[in-house]
Amino acid sequence: MTAPFRPSNINGSGRLSACLEAIQATQYQTAKEHAYMSPRDPKNDGGQEADEGAQDGEFARLLAESERSLKEGELIRGRVLQVTADEILVDIGYKSEGMIPRSEFHHMPADRLPHPGQEIEAVLERTEGPNGYVVLSYEKARRGKAWDLVEQAFSSNTSVRGRVLERVKGGLSVDIGVRAFLPGSIADSRPLKNLDVLKGRELEFRVVSLDKKRGNIVLSRKAILDEVAEVKKKEASDALADGRVLKGVVKNLTDYGAFVDLGGIDGLLHVTDMTWGRLAHPSDAVHVGQEVDVKVLRFEEATGRISLGMKQLKPDPWHDLPAHYPVGARVRGKVVSLTDYGAFVELEEGVEGLIHVSEMSWTKRVKNPSKLLNVGDTIEAVIADVNSDREMIPSDL
């Protein structure tokens, strides 16, 4: 009669005993059959010995698997059996299942939680916990893998990607699989007045230093931005040539001009090269963020300085000026400036005429032009002379 087989608790600590009972039952039945058999047939000797050898091999395999030694701190791989509200049970090929606390997945959305049948890696913390399970840590495995990637990125000088978490003293805390520190001084290519603008953003960083024993990782975003800017600068400089017309964006204004971003490299648009006319301030011609067409006037490759011009995109109004303003012609213009010796009148953009104080009246002596004219007045005058070399048109009222 076959020995009884009790499959109770086959998924718990009774897995080993269940396996042993099954094997023993098979061996008992085989021995019983052999006892009632006729004397051994030499022809069947080889088959019987092969069957017995296979059974002995299976028994040894199951026994070795069940008695496999596990070491605390070991990274092991298993298959998820069950997910409950408090724990995740994992088959790790041991006499007891592994258990990962559900709390280790608190940061993970529900649709990304491990599911039955999924393979998972974890670090063994204790070979036996309160409920007889092997205690595992998914978080430690995740952190260990993250540290490996960080060390690899540091040694190969490659970038890592992470999410900026919060402001801390001196900079920002960043999640790159493990917590890292981003100093405020290298959070951008230029100092940021408000570091909070980076919070919550997914960005690329360079690992500039690390200390695994202390758990310290220092990142730099400036290094990444500088590298990108250098590549763009090289691409832009390759495209630069005197006389080339480019599109750019006004980046900054000063009293003497505007800096224009040409796509990774800045050029200076001087106030005198913005228009052929008179400008009191660069803001009268352009504003920050404005897209402009500019002409490369000069590129100094050694220093990287680029001089730009806007007025050079238009014809010089002083070319062939006598043909447009013949002597004796009556013209209208706007007073743009007053001096002690006369008034400057703009006839068109870039073309101004001077009315000398002595030519302002036939009937009375004018001591100061401001007695007759004001800046902004529109007046009529007569062309007295045209001096293209000095870019001046003497006029009479």
C-alpha positions, 0 to 999 in steps of 0.5 A: 500500500502506498505511504500517505502524502500530506501536501499541507503548507507546501508554500511555507516552511513545510516545503522541504518536508512535503518534498521529502515525503513525496520522494520517500513515498515513491521510493517505498512504492518502488521497493514494494513492487520490486519485492513481489517481482519475479527474480530480476531479469538481466534484460531489465537490469539497466532500466531499473538502475537508471530509474533509481539513479534518476530518483536519487538525482532529483532527491539530491537536487531538491535537498540541495535547493532547500538547504541552500545557505543564504547570507545577510546582505546578499542580492537575490532574485525572486518571483512575486507570489502575492501582494497584500496590504502590508507585504509582498511575498516572493519565491526565492527558491528557499524553504521559506518565502521572502517578504518585502514590507509594502511600506518600501513602495510608498513612493511608487504609484499603484500601477507600478507596484510589483505584481504576481509573476513578476521577477524582482531583486532584493537584499536579504536582511534576515533569514527568518522574520517574526512570521517565519519568512525571509526578510527582504529589502527592495529599497536597499537593492534599489539604492545599491543599483543606484550607487553602482550607476552613480559610481559608473557615471562618475568614473566615465564622466557621463551625466545622470538624470534626476528630479530636484526635490527641495531647497536645502542649506546652500543648494538643492536636494536631488533624487538620482535614485539616491539623494544627492546635493546640488550646490546653488553656485553650480545649479546653472551656468550663471548664478540664480537668484531664486533656486526654487525655479528648479524644484520639481524639474527633471534635469541632467547633472554631472557627478563632481564628487562622491563618498559612498561611506558617508553617503555624499554625492555632489552634482553640477548642472553648470558643467552640463550647461557649459558643455552644451553651450561650448558645443553650440558656440563651436557650431555658431563660430563655424557659421560666423563670417564677416558679412554673414546675416544671422538671426538672433534674440536680444538677451540684454541691454546696456547704455552702449548697446545690446547683447544678442544671442546667436544660438549659444554665442553672444554678439554685441550690437553697438548703439551706433550700429542699430540705426542710421539715425540718432538714438538716445538709448538702445531701448529706443530701437530694440527690447529684450526677447526681440528677434532681430536680423543682424549682420556680422561686422567683425569676428575675432576668433582668438577672443570670441568677440563678435561685433554686429550691426543692424543698420548695415542691412539697409542702404547707407542714406548718404550714398548719392545724397546730392541727387536726393537733396539738391542745393536750393531744394525746399525740405521738411524735417524734425528738430532733433537737437539744439546747440549754442551754434545751431539746430540739427534737423532730421530729414530722414533716418540717418540724414540730418542737416544743420541750421546755423544760428546765423541762418535762422532769421533775416530780420533779427539777430538770434543769440540762441536757437532755443529762442526760435525752435524746440526739439521735436518741432517740424520745420521747413528749410532750404538746402544750402549745401551738401557735404557727403564727406562730412555727412552734413547738410547745411540748411537755411530757414 
